[in-house]
């Protein structure tokens, strides 16, 4: 007598660490299994898959910060190897009324920031420690992307700029923390 059976596929939840890295590298999944990413970093990330075998999984353009999840995907090709890279885009800092929003952000090592000055005046931003990001003017509108320090050490970088009303706008960029 033949026994009926059903193939059960598993969904693998792949966690992204608070620093924006893979917490479970080198997973081996079965043909037909599904994957899903959970982003535990305090910044949004994207996932890019690389392989020489064509599309195995679709790239993921953005996974929200602090617990956001990707849409589950099932493997599109069997018996292949695929790698993935986790990247984060620039963290946007809006300046309005002479004040940054958000006041504190977190980025991975060599992460990026970008000021969007919603005011009609130029601000001269100074970072501490010096040379963590380039000091200089933040023009009205979207400004160029700035890349932060690399390395494995956690850093807290502060910045300030004088505002039109005589107060200083201040903020914090946490790197690898």
C-alpha positions in Angstrom: 0.0 0.0 0.0 1.4 3.4 -1.0 1.6 6.2 1.5 0.6 9.6 0.4 2.9 12.4 1.4 3.0 16.2 1.1 6.2 18.2 0.6 6.2 21.0 3.2 8.3 24.0 2.4 9.9 26.2 5.1 10.1 30.0 5.3 13.5 31.1 6.5 13.4 34.4 8.5 16.8 36.0 7.9 17.6 38.7 10.5 19.5 41.8 9.8 21.5 43.0 12.8 21.2 46.4 14.5 24.5 47.3 12.7 23.0 46.4 9.3 24.7 43.0 8.8 23.6 39.4 8.3 23.1 37.6 11.5 22.9 34.2 9.9 25.4 34.0 7.0 25.8 30.8 5.0 22.2 29.4 5.2 21.4 26.4 3.2 17.8 26.3 2.1 16.0 23.5 0.2 14.6 23.8 -3.3 11.1 25.3 -2.9 11.8 27.0 0.4 10.9 30.6 1.0 13.0 33.5 2.5 12.0 36.6 4.3 14.2 39.3 5.9 13.6 41.2 9.1 15.5 44.4 9.5 16.5 45.0 13.1 18.7 48.0 12.2 17.6 51.5 13.0 17.8 52.5 9.4 16.2 51.1 6.2 18.1 48.6 4.1 18.0 47.1 0.7 19.0 43.6 -0.4 20.8 42.8 -3.7 21.2 39.1 -4.8 24.1 38.0 -6.9 24.6 34.7 -8.8 25.8 33.5 -12.1 22.7 31.4 -12.5 20.1 34.1 -13.4 17.4 35.4 -11.1 17.0 33.2 -8.0 15.4 35.8 -5.8 14.2 39.3 -6.7 16.2 42.2 -5.2 14.5 44.0 -2.4 14.6 47.8 -2.8 13.7 48.7 0.8 13.0 47.1 4.1 11.8 49.5 6.8 13.9 50.1 9.9 13.4 48.7 13.4 11.6 45.4 12.8 10.4 45.9 9.2 10.0 42.8 7.1 10.3 42.0 3.4 7.7 40.2 1.4 8.4 36.4 1.5 9.9 35.0 -1.7 10.2 31.5 -3.0 13.4 30.3 -4.7 13.0 30.7 -8.5 15.7 28.2 -9.5 16.8 24.9 -8.0 20.2 23.7 -6.9 22.1 27.0 -7.2 24.1 29.2 -5.0 23.1 32.9 -4.4 24.8 35.6 -2.3 23.2 38.8 -1.0 24.5 42.2 0.0 22.8 44.4 2.5 23.1 48.1 1.8 21.6 51.2 3.3 20.9 54.4 1.4 21.5 57.8 2.7 19.6 58.7 5.8 17.8 61.9 5.1 18.0 64.8 7.6 15.4 67.5 7.0 16.2 71.1 8.2 13.1 73.2 8.7 12.8 76.3 10.9 16.5 76.0 11.7 16.2 72.6 13.3 17.1 69.1 12.0 14.5 66.3 11.9 15.2 63.6 13.0 17.6 65.0 15.6 19.3 61.6 16.1 20.0 59.0 13.4 21.9 55.8 13.2 23.9 54.6 10.2 26.2 51.6 9.6 30.0 52.0 9.2 30.6 54.0 6.0 26.9 54.8 6.0 25.6 57.9 4.3 23.6 61.0 5.3 21.9 63.6 3.1 20.5 67.0 4.2 17.3 68.3 2.8 17.2 72.0 3.7 13.5 73.1 3.5 14.4 76.6 4.6 15.3 79.4 2.2 18.7 80.1 3.9 22.0 78.4 3.7 23.4 76.9 7.0 27.0 76.3 7.8 27.2 72.8 9.4 30.1 71.8 11.7 30.7 68.2 12.8 32.5 66.9 15.9 34.8 65.0 15.8 36.3 67.0 12.9 36.7 65.0 9.7 33.9 62.6 10.5 31.9 64.3 7.8 32.8 67.3 5.7 32.0 70.7 7.4 30.4 73.3 5.2 27.4 74.9 3.7 24.0 73.2 3.5 22.1 75.0 0.7 18.3 75.2 0.4 17.0 72.0 -1.2 18.5 68.5 -1.3 22.2 68.5 -0.8 24.9 66.0 -1.8 25.3 62.6 -0.1 28.0 62.5 2.6 29.7 59.2 3.6 30.6 58.7 7.2 33.5 56.9 8.8 34.2 53.3 8.3 35.6 50.7 10.8 34.0 48.6 13.5 34.1 51.1 16.3 30.9 52.7 17.5 31.0 56.5 17.2 28.7 59.3 18.2 29.1 62.3 16.0 27.4 65.6 16.8 26.8 68.5 14.4 25.6 72.1 14.8 24.7 75.0 12.7 23.5 78.6 13.5 19.9 79.3 12.7 18.3 82.5 11.6 16.7 83.1 15.1 20.1 83.1 16.8 19.8 79.6 18.3 21.9 76.6 17.1 20.4 73.7 15.3 22.0 70.5 16.7 21.8 66.8 15.9 23.6 63.5 16.4 24.7 60.7 14.0 25.4 57.4 15.6 27.7 55.1 13.6 27.7 51.4 14.2 25.7 51.6 17.4 
